[in-house]
Amino acid sequence: MIIDNVDNARRITLLDQRKKRIESSLREKFAEFSRTDFIEMEVLKAYRNYYKKFKKTYHVQLQLESVVQKGKSLPNVSPLVDANFAAELETLVLTAGHDVDLLEPPLTIDATQGDEVFIQMNGSVRSLKPNDMMMSDGKGVICTIIYGQDKRTPISPDTRRALYVAYGPPGVPVAVVQQQLDTIRENVLLFAPEAKVKMVKIYSALKEEKKNTSVKRHI
């Protein structure tokens, strides 16, 4: 999903009120949940199965647990980033946010082969493992499920056009992915009512291609 015409300067907005309501709602809904209860939820189970192949733990689950069980608040980064993070904790769908003006066409969704290298948001140079979902632009890999976003293209306070990409491994319903994108849009409109959605599209692997590691999609 691409949204443009946005002022992303940090300020108090209606989104901040919504974030507080989300925190309260999550704590009430999951007050009695243990980690076992969390990982049996449909969406979290799908991500757990995906991350388990890479010996990793789904970080959105850990963030949900920290809000519910440790009383932590949703972070304050910038409105466009906060809009995504708040939506993630409601739908549990992993989503990356990029500055459209920093991207170089073409954009491609594919699986890693294991010979790619990219620079993570924290500046670390990372050799990618094979069979991880990734997105790349004309200059290289910009995001993978396991290792997150790159240093070159993330949303910043100067961003005016944002690309949100929700990554759903097998087991995550298409309807939940759509809900995630819809929720981000609703959150953005709380602080930027003049914002415009320029594109919304969901790409799925074809049934006959699911046996293959690489299922390339051009955006």
MARSEVO-554509 format. One record per residue: z, x, y of N, C-alpha, C, O, CB in turn; residue in three letters. Coordinates in steps of 0.2 Angstrom, whole numbers, padded with zeros to 4 digits, always signed. Glycine has a CB too. Layout:
% residues N
ZXYZXYZXYZXYZXYAla...
//
This chain:
% residues 219
+0000+0004-0006+0000+0000+0000+0000+0004+0006+0004+0009+0007+0006-0005+0000Met-0005+0003+0011-0005+0006+0017-0003+0002+0023-0005-0004+0023-0012+0009+0019Ile+0002+0004+0027+0005+0000+0033+0004+0005+0039+0006+0011+0039+0012-0002+0032Ile+0001+0002+0044+0000+0006+0050+0003+0003+0056+0005-0003+0056-0007+0008+0051Asp+0002+0006+0062+0004+0003+0068+0012+0002+0068+0015-0003+0070+0001-0004+0070Asn+0015+0008+0066+0023+0008+0065+0026+0013+0070+0024+0019+0070+0025+0009+0058Val+0031+0011+0073+0036+0016+0077+0041+0018+0072+0045+0014+0070+0038+0013+0084Asp+0041+0024+0070+0046+0026+0065+0052+0030+0068+0055+0034+0064+0043+0031+0060Asn+0053+0030+0074+0059+0033+0078+0065+0030+0075+0066+0024+0074+0058+0032+0085Ala+0070+0034+0074+0077+0032+0071+0080+0028+0076+0081+0030+0082+0081+0038+0069Arg+0082+0022+0075+0086+0017+0079+0089+0012+0075+0088+0011+0069+0081+0014+0085Arg+0094+0008+0078+0097+0003+0075+0092-0003+0075+0089-0005+0080+0103+0001+0078Ile+0091-0006+0069+0086-0012+0068+0089-0017+0064+0094-0016+0061+0079-0009+0066Thr+0085-0022+0063+0087-0028+0058+0087-0025+0051+0091-0028+0047+0083-0034+0059Leu+0084-0020+0050+0084-0017+0043+0091-0014+0041+0093-0015+0035+0079-0011+0042Leu+0094-0012+0046+0101-0009+0045+0106-0015+0043+0110-0013+0038+0104-0006+0051Asp+0105-0020+0045+0109-0026+0043+0107-0028+0036+0111-0030+0032+0108-0032+0048Gln+0101-0028+0034+0098-0030+0028+0101-0025+0023+0103-0026+0017+0091-0030+0027Arg+0101-0018+0024+0104-0013+0020+0111-0015+0018+0113-0014+0012+0103-0006+0023Lys+0115-0017+0023+0122-0018+0022+0123-0024+0017+0127-0024+0013+0126-0020+0028Lys+0118-0029+0018+0118-0035+0013+0116-0033+0006+0119-0036+0001+0114-0041+0016Arg+0112-0028+0006+0110-0026-0001+0115-0022-0004+0117-0024-0010+0104-0021+0000Ile+0119-0018-0001+0125-0015-0004+0130-0020-0006+0132-0019-0012+0128-0010+0002Glu+0131-0025-0002+0136-0030-0005+0134-0033-0011+0138-0035-0015+0138-0034+0001Ser+0128-0035-0011+0125-0039-0016+0125-0035-0022+0126-0038-0028+0118-0041-0014Ser+0123-0029-0022+0122-0025-0028+0129-0024-0031+0130-0024-0037+0119-0018-0026Leu+0134-0023-0027+0141-0022-0029+0144-0028-0032+0148-0027-0037+0146-0019-0023Arg+0142-0033-0030+0144-0040-0033+0141-0041-0039+0144-0043-0044+0143-0046-0028Glu+0134-0040-0039+0130-0041-0045+0132-0037-0051+0132-0039-0057+0123-0041-0044Lys+0133-0030-0050+0134-0026-0055+0141-0023-0056+0142-0018-0059+0129-0020-0054Phe+0146-0027-0053+0153-0024-0053+0156-0022-0060+0159-0017-0060+0157-0029-0050Ala+0154-0026-0065+0157-0024-0071+0152-0020-0076+0153-0019-0082+0158-0031-0075Glu+0147-0018-0073+0142-0014-0077+0144-0007-0079+0147-0004-0074+0135-0014-0074Phe+0143-0005-0085+0144+0002-0087+0137+0005-0087+0132+0002-0086+0147+0003-0094Ser+0137+0012-0088+0130+0015-0088+0126+0012-0094+0120+0012-0093+0131+0023-0089Arg+0129+0011-0100+0125+0008-0105+0122+0001-0103+0117+0000-0105+0130+0006-0111Thr+0126-0003-0099+0123-0009-0097+0117-0008-0092+0112-0012-0093+0129-0013-0093Asp+0118-0003-0088+0112-0002-0083+0106+0000-0087+0100-0002-0086+0114+0004-0079Phe+0106+0005-0092+0100+0007-0095+0097+0002-0100+0092+0003-0103+0102+0013-0099Ile+0101-0003-0101+0098-0009-0105+0094-0014-0101+0090-0018-0104+0103-0012-0109Glu+0094-0013-0095+0090-0017-0090+0083-0015-0091+0081-0010-0092+0092-0016-0083Met+0078-0020-0091+0071-0019-0093+0068-0014-0089+0065-0009-0092+0067-0026-0092Glu+0068-0014-0083+0065-0009-0079+0068-0002-0080+0065+0003-0081+0065-0010-0071Val+0075-0001-0079+0078+0005-0080+0077+0008-0087+0077+0014-0088+0086+0004-0079Leu+0077+0003-0092+0075+0006-0099+0068+0009-0099+0067+0014-0103+0076+0000-0104Lys+0063+0006-0096+0057+0009-0096+0057+0016-0093+0053+0020-0095+0052+0004-0092Ala+0060+0017-0087+0060+0023-0084+0064+0028-0088+0063+0034-0089+0063+0023-0077Tyr+0070+0026-0091+0074+0030-0096+0069+0033-0101+0070+0039-0103+0080+0026-0099Arg+0065+0029-0104+0061+0031-0110+0056+0036-0107+0054+0041-0111+0057+0025-0113Asn+0053+0035-0101+0049+0040-0098+0052+0047-0096+0050+0052-0098+0045+0037-0092Tyr+0058+0046-0093+0061+0052-0091+0064+0056-0097+0064+0062-0097+0067+0051-0086Tyr+0066+0053-0102+0069+0056-0108+0064+0061-0111+0066+0066-0114+0071+0051-0113Lys+0057+0059-0111+0052+0064-0113+0052+0071-0110+0050+0076-0113+0045+0061-0113Lys+0055+0071-0104+0055+0077-0100+0062+0080-0099+0064+0084-0095+0052+0076-0093Phe+0067+0077-0103+0074+0078-0103+0077+0078-0096+0081+0082-0094+0075+0086-0106Lys+0075+0072-0093+0078+0071-0086+0081+0064-0086+0080+0060-0090+0072+0071-0081Lys+0085+0063-0080+0088+0056-0079+0085+0053-0073+0084+0056-0068+0096+0057-0079Thr+0083+0046-0074+0080+0043-0068+0085+0043-0062+0090+0040-0062+0078+0036-0070Tyr+0083+0046-0057+0087+0047-0051+0089+0040-0047+0094+0040-0044+0084+0052-0046His+0084+0035-0048+0086+0029-0044+0091+0025-0048+0095+0022-0045+0079+0024-0044Val+0092+0026-0054+0098+0023-0058+0104+0027-0056+0109+0023-0055+0097+0024-0066Gln+0104+0033-0055+0110+0037-0052+0112+0035-0045+0118+0034-0044+0109+0044-0052Leu+0107+0033-0041+0108+0031-0034+0111+0024-0034+0115+0022-0030+0101+0031-0030Gln+0108+0020-0039+0111+0013-0040+0119+0013-0042+0123+0010-0039+0107+0009-0045Leu+0120+0018-0047+0127+0018-0049+0132+0021-0043+0137+0019-0043+0127+0023-0055Glu+0129+0025-0039+0133+0028-0034+0135+0023-0028+0140+0023-0025+0129+0034-0030Ser+0130+0018-0027+0131+0013-0023+0136+0008-0026+0141+0005-0022+0125+0009-0021Val+0135+0006-0032+0139+0001-0035+0146+0003-0037+0151+0000-0036+0136-0002-0041Val+0147+0009-0040+0153+0012-0043+0157+0016-0039+0163+0017-0039+0151+0015-0050Gln+0153+0020-0034+0157+0025-0030+0157+0022-0022+0160+0026-0018+0153+0031-0030Lys+0154+0016-0021+0155+0014-0014+0151+0017-0009+0152+0017-0003+0162+0014-0012Gly+0146+0021-0011+0141+0025-0006+0137+0020-0003+0135+0015-0005+0138+0030-0010Lys+0135+0022+0004+0130+0018+0008+0123+0020+0007+0122+0026+0005+0132+0018+0015Ser+0118+0016+0008+0111+0018+0008+0110+0023+0014+0113+0022+0019+0107+0011+0009Leu+0106+0028+0013+0105+0033+0018+0102+0031+0024+0098+0026+0024+0102+0039+0015Pro+0103+0034+0029+0099+0033+0036+0095+0039+0037+0097+0044+0039+0104+0032+0042Asn+0088+0039+0035+0084+0044+0036+0079+0043+0042+0079+0046+0047+0079+0045+0030Val+0075+0038+0041+0070+0035+0046+0068+0028+0044+0069+0026+0038+0064+0039+0047Ser+0066+0023+0048+0065+0016+0046+0060+0016+0040+0061+0012+0036+0063+0013+0052Pro+0055+0020+0040+0050+0019+0035+0052+0022+0028+0051+0019+0023+0043+0023+0037Leu+0056+0027+0028+0060+0029+0022+0065+0024+0020+0065+0023+0014+0063+0036+0023Val+0069+0022+0025+0074+0017+0023+0072+0011+0020+0075+0008+0015+0079+0016+0029Asp+0066+0009+0022+0063+0002+0020+0061+0003+0013+0062-0002+0009+0056+0001+0024Ala+0059+0009+0011+0057+0010+0004+0063+0011-0001+0064+0008-0006+0053+0017+0003Asn+0068+0015+0002+0074+0016-0002+0078+0010-0004+0080+0008-0009+0079+0021+0001Phe+0078+0005+0001+0082-0001+0001+0078-0005-0005+0082-0009-0009+0082-0005+0007Ala+0072-0005-0004+0068-0009-0009+0069-0006-0016+0069-0010-0021+0060-0009-0007Ala+0069+0000-0017+0070+0003-0023+0076+0001-0027+0076+0000-0033+0070+0011-0023Glu+0081+0000-0023+0088-0001-0026+0088-0009-0028+0092-0011-0032+0093+0000-0022Leu+0084-0013-0025+0083-0020-0027+0079-0021-0033+0080-0025-0038+0081-0024-0022Glu+0073-0017-0034+0068-0018-0039+0069-0013-0044+0067-0014-0050+0061-0019-0036Thr+0071-0007-0042+0072-0001-0047+0066+0002-0048+0065+0006-0053+0076-0003-0053Leu+0060+0001-0044+0054+0004-0045+0053+0010-0041+0054+0010-0035+0048-0001-0044Val+0051+0015-0044+0051+0022-0041+0045+0022-0036+0039+0020-0038+0050+0028-0046Leu+0046+0024-0030+0041+0023-0025+0041+0029-0020+0046+0031-0018+0041+0017-0021Thr+0035+0032-0019+0034+0038-0015+0031+0035-0008+0027+0031-0008+0030+0044-0018Ala+0033+0039-0002+0030+0037+0004+0027+0043+0007+0030+0049+0008+0036+0034+0009Gly+0021+0043+0009+0017+0048+0012+0014+0046+0019+0013+0040+0021+0011+0050+0008His+0013+0051+0023+0010+0050+0030+0003+0050+0029+0000+0055+0027+0012+0056+0035Asp+0000+0045+0030-0008+0044+0029-0012+0049+0033-0017+0052+0030-0010+0037+0031Val-0009+0051+0039-0013+0056+0043-0013+0063+0041-0016+0067+0043-0011+0055+0050Asp-0008+0064+0036-0008+0071+0033-0011+0071+0026-0012+0077+0023+0000+0073+0032Leu-0014+0066+0024-0018+0066+0018-0025+0068+0019-0028+0066+0024-0017+0059+0014Leu-0028+0071+0013-0035+0073+0013-0039+0069+0008-0037+0070+0002-0036+0081+0013Glu-0044+0065+0009-0047+0062+0004-0051+0067-0001-0053+0072+0002-0052+0057+0007Pro-0052+0065-0007-0051+0058-0010-0043+0058-0013-0041+0064-0015-0056+0057-0015Pro-0041+0052-0014-0034+0052-0017-0035+0050-0024-0040+0046-0026-0030+0046-0013Leu-0032+0053-0029-0033+0052-0036-0026+0051-0039-0021+0055-0038-0037+0057-0039Thr-0026+0046-0044-0020+0045-0048-0022+0047-0055-0027+0045-0058-0017+0038-0048Ile-0018+0051-0058-0020+0054-0065-0014+0057-0068-0008+0055-0066-0025+0060-0064Asp-0015+0060-0074-0009+0063-0077-0010+0071-0077-0015+0073-0077-0009+0061-0085Ala-0004+0074-0076-0004+0081-0076-0007+0084-0082-0006+0082-0088+0003+0084-0074Thr-0010+0090-0082-0012+0094-0088-0008+0099-0090-0008+0102-0095-0019+0097-0086Gln-0003+0101-0085+0001+0107-0086+0000+0113-0083+0003+0118-0084+0002+0107-0094Gly-0006+0114-0080-0008+0120-0077-0008+0119-0069-0010+0124-0065-0015+0122-0079Asp-0005+0114-0066-0005+0112-0059+0002+0115-0056+0007+0116-0060-0005+0105-0058Glu+0001+0117-0050+0007+0120-0046+0007+0116-0040+0002+0115-0036+0007+0128-0045Val+0013+0114-0037+0014+0111-0031+0020+0113-0027+0025+0116-0031+0013+0104-0031Phe+0021+0112-0021+0027+0114-0017+0031+0108-0016+0028+0103-0013+0025+0117-0010Ile+0037+0107-0019+0041+0102-0018+0043+0101-0011+0043+0105-0007+0047+0102-0023Gln+0046+0095-0010+0048+0093-0003+0053+0098+0000+0054+0100+0006+0051+0086-0003Met+0057+0101-0005+0063+0106-0003+0060+0113-0002+0064+0118-0001+0068+0106-0008Asn+0053+0114-0003+0050+0120-0002+0049+0124-0009+0046+0130-0009+0054+0124+0002Gly+0052+0122-0014+0052+0125-0021+0045+0125-0024+0042+0120-0023+0057+0123-0026Ser+0042+0130-0026+0036+0130-0030+0037+0128-0037+0041+0131-0041+0032+0137-0029Val+0033+0123-0039+0035+0120-0046+0028+0120-0050+0023+0118-0048+0037+0113-0045Arg+0029+0123-0056+0024+0122-0061+0025+0116-0065+0030+0115-0067+0024+0128-0066Ser+0020+0112-0065+0020+0105-0068+0020+0105-0075+0016+0109-0078+0015+0100-0064Leu+0024+0100-0078+0023+0099-0085+0018+0094-0087+0016+0090-0083+0030+0096-0088Lys+0015+0095-0093+0009+0090-0095+0011+0083-0096+0017+0082-0098+0005+0093-0101Pro+0007+0078-0095+0008+0071-0096+0012+0068-0091+0015+0063-0093+0010+0071-0103Asn+0013+0070-0085+0017+0067-0080+0012+0063-0076+0007+0066-0074+0022+0072-0076Asp+0014+0057-0074+0010+0053-0069+0010+0057-0062+0015+0059-0060+0012+0046-0068Met+0004+0058-0059+0004+0061-0053-0001+0058-0048-0006+0054-0050+0002+0069-0054Met-0001+0060-0042-0006+0058-0037-0008+0065-0033-0003+0069-0032-0003+0053-0032Met-0014+0065-0032-0017+0071-0028-0021+0069-0023-0024+0064-0023-0020+0076-0033Ser-0022+0073-0018-0027+0072-0013-0032+0078-0013-0032+0082-0018-0024+0071-0006Asp-0036+0079-0008-0041+0084-0008-0039+0091-0008-0042+0096-0009-0046+0083-0002Gly-0032+0092-0006-0029+0098-0005-0025+0100-0011-0022+0106-0012-0025+0099+0001Lys-0023+0095-0016-0019+0096-0021-0014+0091-0023-0015+0085-0020-0015+0103-0020Gly-0010+0092-0028-0005+0087-0030+0000+0085-0024+0003+0090-0021-0001+0090-0036Val+0001+0079-0023+0006+0077-0018+0012+0073-0021+0017+0072-0017+0002+0072-0013Ile+0012+0072-0027+0018+0068-0030+0017+0068-0038+0012+0067-0040+0019+0061-0027Cys+0023+0068-0041+0023+0067-0048+0030+0063-0049+0034+0063-0045+0023+0073-0053Thr+0030+0059-0055+0036+0055-0056+0042+0060-0057+0047+0059-0054+0035+0051-0062Ile+0041+0065-0061+0047+0069-0063+0049+0074-0057+0055+0075-0056+0045+0073-0069Ile+0044+0077-0053+0046+0082-0048+0046+0079-0041+0047+0083-0036+0042+0088-0049Tyr+0044+0073-0040+0044+0070-0033+0038+0072-0029+0033+0073-0031+0051+0072-0030Gly+0040+0072-0022+0035+0072-0017+0034+0080-0015+0038+0084-0016+0036+0068-0011Gln+0028+0081-0012+0026+0088-0010+0029+0089-0003+0032+0084+0000+0019+0089-0010Asp+0029+0095+0000+0032+0097+0006+0027+0095+0012+0029+0094+0018+0033+0104+0006Lys+0020+0094+0010+0015+0093+0015+0014+0086+0018+0012+0086+0024+0009+0096+0012Arg+0015+0081+0014+0013+0075+0016+0018+0069+0017+0017+0063+0018+0008+0072+0011Thr+0025+0071+0017+0030+0065+0017+0030+0062+0024+0028+0065+0029+0037+0068+0015Pro+0033+0056+0024+0034+0052+0030+0039+0056+0034+0044+0059+0032+0037+0045+0028Ile+0038+0056+0041+0042+0060+0046+0044+0055+0051+0040+0050+0052+0039+0067+0048Ser+0048+0057+0056+0049+0053+0062+0042+0051+0066+0042+0046+0070+0054+0056+0067Pro+0038+0056+0065+0031+0055+0069+0026+0051+0065+0021+0049+0068+0028+0062+0070Asp+0028+0049+0059+0023+0045+0055+0021+0038+0059+0026+0035+0061+0025+0044+0048Thr+0015+0036+0059+0013+0030+0062+0009+0026+0057+0009+0020+0057+0009+0031+0068Arg+0007+0029+0051+0003+0026+0046+0006+0028+0039+0006+0034+0038-0004+0027+0046Arg+0009+0024+0035+0012+0026+0029+0008+0023+0023+0006+0018+0023+0019+0023+0029Ala+0008+0027+0018+0006+0025+0011+0011+0025+0006+0015+0030+0005+0000+0030+0008Leu+0013+0019+0003+0018+0019-0002+0015+0018-0009+0010+0014-0010+0023+0013+0000Tyr+0017+0022-0013+0014+0022-0020+0020+0021-0025+0024+0025-0026+0011+0029-0022Val+0020+0015-0028+0025+0014-0033+0022+0016-0040+0017+0014-0042+0026+0006-0033Ala+0026+0019-0044+0024+0022-0050+0028+0018-0056+0034+0018-0056+0026+0030-0051Tyr+0024+0015-0060+0027+0011-0065+0025+0013-0072+0019+0012-0074+0025+0004-0065Gly+0029+0017-0076+0027+0018-0083+0027+0012-0088+0029+0007-0085+0032+0024-0086Pro+0025+0013-0094+0024+0008-0098+0031+0004-0099+0036+0007-0100+0022+0010-0105Pro+0031-0003-0099+0037-0006-0099+0039-0009-0092+0044-0014-0092+0043-0002-0102Gly+0037-0007-0087+0038-0010-0080+0033-0015-0079+0027-0014-0078+0038-0004-0075Val+0035-0021-0078+0030-0027-0077+0026-0026-0071+0029-0024-0066+0033-0034-0077Pro+0020-0028-0071+0016-0028-0065+0019-0032-0059+0019-0030-0053+0009-0030-0066Val+0022-0038-0061+0025-0042-0056+0031-0039-0052+0032-0040-0046+0028-0048-0059Ala+0034-0034-0056+0040-0031-0053+0037-0025-0048+0040-0024-0042+0044-0027-0058Val+0031-0022-0050+0028-0017-0045+0026-0021-0039+0027-0018-0033+0022-0014-0049Val+0023-0027-0040+0021-0031-0034+0027-0033-0030+0026-0033-0024+0017-0037-0036Gln+0032-0035-0033+0038-0036-0029+0041-0030-0025+0043-0031-0019+0044-0039-0034Gln+0040-0024-0028+0042-0018-0024+0038-0018-0018+0041-0016-0012+0042-0012-0028Gln+0032-0018-0018+0027-0017-0012+0029-0023-0007+0029-0022-0001+0020-0017-0015Leu+0030-0029-0010+0031-0035-0005+0038-0033-0002+0038-0035+0004+0031-0041-0009Asp+0043-0031-0005+0049-0030-0002+0049-0024+0003+0052-0025+0008+0054-0028-0007Thr+0045-0019+0002+0044-0014+0007+0041-0017+0013+0043-0015+0019+0040-0008+0004Ile+0036-0021+0012+0032-0024+0018+0037-0028+0022+0037-0027+0028+0026-0028+0016Arg+0041-0032+0019+0046-0036+0022+0051-0032+0026+0053-0034+0032+0050-0041+0017Glu+0053-0026+0023+0058-0022+0026+0055-0019+0032+0058-0018+0038+0061-0017+0021Asn+0049-0017+0032+0045-0013+0038+0045-0018+0043+0046-0016+0049+0039-0011+0036Val+0043-0024+0042+0042-0029+0047+0049-0031+0051+0049-0034+0056+0039-0036+0044Leu+0054-0029+0048+0061-0030+0051+0062-0026+0057+0065-0028+0062+0067-0029+0046Leu+0059-0020+0057+0059-0015+0063+0053-0014+0066+0053-0011+0072+0062-0009+0060Phe+0047-0016+0063+0041-0015+0066+0037-0022+0065+0032-0022+0061+0037-0009+0063Ala+0038-0027+0069+0035-0034+0068+0027-0033+0069+0023-0037+0067+0038-0039+0072Pro+0025-0028+0073+0018-0027+0075+0014-0023+0069+0008-0022+0070+0018-0024+0081Glu+0018-0021+0064+0015-0017+0059+0009-0021+0055+0010-0027+0055+0020-0014+0054Ala+0004-0018+0053-0001-0021+0049-0002-0018+0042-0002-0012+0041-0008-0020+0053Lys-0003-0022+0037-0004-0020+0030-0012-0019+0030-0015-0024+0030-0001-0025+0025Val-0014-0013+0028-0021-0012+0028-0024-0012+0021-0030-0013+0020-0023-0005+0031Lys-0020-0011+0016-0022-0011+0009-0016-0012+0005-0011-0009+0005-0026-0004+0007Met-0017-0016+0000-0012-0017-0006-0017-0017-0012-0021-0022-0013-0008-0023-0005Val-0015-0013-0017-0019-0013-0023-0015-0010-0029-0011-0005-0028-0026-0009-0023Lys-0015-0013-0035-0011-0011-0041-0017-0008-0046-0021-0012-0047-0007-0016-0044Ile-0016-0002-0048-0020+0001-0053-0017+0001-0060-0011+0003-0060-0023+0008-0051Tyr-0020-0001-0065-0017-0001-0072-0022+0003-0076-0028+0003-0076-0016-0008-0074Ser-0019+0006-0081-0023+0009-0086-0026+0004-0091-0022-0001-0093-0018+0014-0091Ala-0032+0005-0092-0036+0000-0097-0033+0001-0104-0031+0006-0106-0043+0001-0097Leu-0033-0005-0108-0030-0005-0114-0033+0001-0119-0030+0004-0122-0031-0011-0118Lys-0040+0002-0118-0043+0006-0122-0042+0014-0120-0043+0018-0124-0050+0005-0122Glu-0039+0014-0114-0038+0021-0112-0031+0023-0113-0029+0029-0112-0039+0021-0104Glu-0026+0019-0115-0019+0020-0115-0018+0026-0120-0012+0029-0120-0015+0014-0117Lys-0022+0027-0125-0021+0032-0130-0022+0039-0127-0020+0044-0130-0026+0031-0136Lys-0026+0039-0121-0028+0046-0118-0022+0048-0114-0019+0044-0111-0034+0045-0115Asn-0021+0054-0113-0016+0057-0108-0019+0056-0101-0015+0054-0097-0015+0065-0109Thr-0025+0057-0100-0028+0057-0093-0031+0050-0092-0036+0049-0095-0032+0062-0091Ser-0029+0046-0087-0032+0040-0085-0033+0040-0077-0028+0038-0074-0027+0033-0087Val-0038+0043-0075-0039+0044-0068-0041+0038-0064-0045+0034-0067-0044+0050-0067Lys-0038+0037-0058-0040+0032-0054-0041+0035-0047-0037+0038-0044-0034+0026-0054Arg-0047+0033-0044-0048+0035-0037-0046+0029-0032-0048+0024-0034-0056+0037-0036His-0043+0031-0027-0041+0026-0022-0046+0026-0016-0045+0022-0011-0033+0027-0020Ile
//
